[in-house]
Amino acid sequence: MAKKSSVENNNHRKALVKKFAGKRARLLAIANDDSQSMDERFLARLKLAELPRNSAPTRVRNRCEVTGRPRAVYRKLKMSRIALRELGNKGLVPGLVKSSW
């Protein structure tokens, strides 16, 4: 089980990303638009830099929804390999069959 503070910090980052997504997208569109003047593009970059760092989508870490583990997380299931194996062995993951040969 991961530290609760790490999981909560990551949840806070997710909320900030959602909150600033529209503003960040507008500023990026202006900053990357070649038809805009150089001054407008530069001002957009400065405003982007003023946004909170944790509002950038790259700061969010994929974590297991069950245990909070930060590594070996399957994106589709949002679950770590260890939690997937445990729940799969109990038969709690639909469509997952334990292989044996």
C-alpha positions, 0 to 999 in steps of 0.5 A: 500500500502506498503512502496516503500522502502520495496518493492524495498529492496525486489526486490534487494534481488530477484536480488541478489539471482538470481545473486549468485544462481549458486555460492551458489549451487556449494559451498553448494554441496562442503560443504555437500559432504562427499567425500571431505576432511574436509579442502575443505569443511571448505573452502567452508563454509568460502566462503559461509559466505563471500557471501552477506547475502541478496543473500540467498533465505530465505531473500526474502519475499513473497509480493503481486504483486498488493499492496506490502502487505507482509502478507496473500499472495497466492503463486499461484496468488502472490496476497494478500487476500485483492487484490484478493477479490477486483479484484475478485469482479470486475471480473478481476480474471479468474475463480474466482466466487463470492459465494452467498447463 
